[in-house]
Amino acid sequence: MKEPSKEVKQKYMELQLLQNQLMQVQKQIQALDAQAGEMDAVQEVLEDFAVSKVGSDMFVTLTPGLYVKAKLEVNDSVLLNVGGGAVVQKSIPDAKKIVAEQGTELRKLQDELAEQMNKLAEQAGKTQEELRALVQ
């Protein structure tokens, strides 16, 4: 059996690189999809929270799987992490707007990555055809 040419090896490595890039972009898209889904869930929680009765008992999450029982004192605002360890008080409508904007931004990034993935897939297809032509 004859040794593959330098050009064949190069095309094969190029194809592997493109496939790896495709997998990475796909993982990023999935992560963004999960984050956008979380933003949708937060919107629903804010809706439910706004109609909760002041004085009602609640379970408050300290960390995933760790809760404390608390009494609701205020149902018209929430404390929102705005990054860098800073927390600000926001009305429910303002918090919902911010969360919706974050979800929109995540979906926009997801669309951009999907476009990038399509270009990579197209390039991988061409490289695969070039490789096929070289080995025949």
C-alpha positions in Angstrom: 0.0 0.0 0.0 1.3 3.4 -1.0 2.0 6.2 1.5 -0.6 9.0 1.3 0.8 12.2 -0.4 1.6 15.3 1.6 -1.4 17.0 0.0 -3.7 14.2 1.1 -2.3 14.3 4.7 -2.8 18.1 4.7 -6.4 17.9 3.5 -7.2 15.2 6.0 -5.8 17.3 8.9 -7.7 20.3 7.6 -10.9 18.2 7.6 -10.3 17.0 11.1 -9.7 20.6 12.3 -13.0 21.7 10.7 -14.8 18.8 12.3 -13.4 19.8 15.7 -14.4 23.4 15.2 -17.9 22.3 14.2 -18.2 20.3 17.4 -17.0 23.2 19.5 -19.5 25.6 17.9 -22.3 23.1 18.4 -21.4 22.8 22.1 -21.5 26.6 22.3 -24.9 26.7 20.7 -26.2 24.1 23.1 -24.9 26.1 26.1 -26.5 29.3 24.8 -29.8 27.4 24.2 -29.7 26.2 27.9 -29.0 29.8 29.1 -31.8 31.2 27.0 -34.1 28.6 28.4 -33.1 29.6 31.9 -34.0 33.2 31.0 -37.4 32.0 30.0 -37.8 30.2 33.3 -36.7 33.3 35.2 -39.4 35.2 33.4 -42.0 32.7 34.5 -40.7 32.8 38.1 -41.0 36.6 38.1 -44.6 36.3 36.9 -45.4 33.9 39.8 -43.5 35.9 42.3 -45.4 39.1 41.4 -48.7 37.5 42.4 -47.4 35.9 45.6 -49.0 37.2 48.8 -46.9 39.3 51.1 -46.4 37.3 54.3 -46.6 34.0 52.6 -44.0 31.3 53.4 -41.4 30.6 50.7 -38.4 28.4 50.1 -35.4 30.5 49.0 -32.5 28.9 47.2 -29.1 29.5 48.8 -27.3 27.2 46.4 -28.7 24.4 44.1 -30.3 21.9 46.5 -30.0 24.1 49.6 -33.0 26.1 50.7 -34.2 28.1 53.6 -37.8 28.9 54.7 -38.6 32.6 54.6 -41.6 34.9 54.8 -42.2 37.2 51.8 -42.1 40.8 52.8 -42.1 42.5 49.4 -43.5 41.2 46.1 -43.1 44.2 43.8 -39.3 44.2 43.5 -36.4 41.9 43.4 -32.6 42.2 43.9 -30.9 41.6 40.6 -27.2 40.7 40.1 -25.8 43.1 37.5 -22.3 41.7 37.5 -19.1 42.3 39.3 -20.7 41.3 42.6 -23.1 44.3 42.4 -26.8 43.8 43.2 -29.5 46.4 42.5 -33.2 46.5 43.4 -35.5 46.4 40.4 -39.2 46.4 40.0 -40.8 43.2 38.6 -41.5 44.8 35.2 -37.9 46.2 35.0 -36.4 42.9 36.0 -38.6 41.0 33.4 -37.4 43.5 30.8 -33.7 43.0 31.7 -34.1 39.2 31.6 -36.0 39.3 28.3 -33.2 41.5 26.8 -30.6 39.0 28.1 -32.6 36.1 26.5 -32.8 38.0 23.2 -29.1 38.7 23.3 -28.4 35.0 23.9 -30.6 33.9 21.0 -28.9 36.5 18.8 -25.5 34.9 19.7 -27.0 31.5 19.1 -28.1 32.6 15.6 -24.6 34.0 14.8 -23.0 30.8 15.9 -25.5 28.7 13.8 -24.5 30.8 10.8 -20.8 30.2 11.6 -21.5 26.5 11.9 -23.2 26.4 8.5 -20.2 28.1 6.9 -17.9 25.6 8.7 -20.0 22.7 7.5 -19.9 24.0 4.0 -16.2 24.3 4.1 -15.8 20.8 5.6 -18.0 19.4 2.8 -15.7 21.1 0.1 -12.6 19.8 1.9 -14.0 16.3 2.1 -14.8 16.4 -1.7 -11.2 17.7 -2.4 -9.8 14.9 -0.2 -12.0 12.3 -2.0 -10.7 13.6 -5.4 -7.1 13.3 -4.2 -7.4 9.7 -3.0 -9.1 8.4 -6.1 
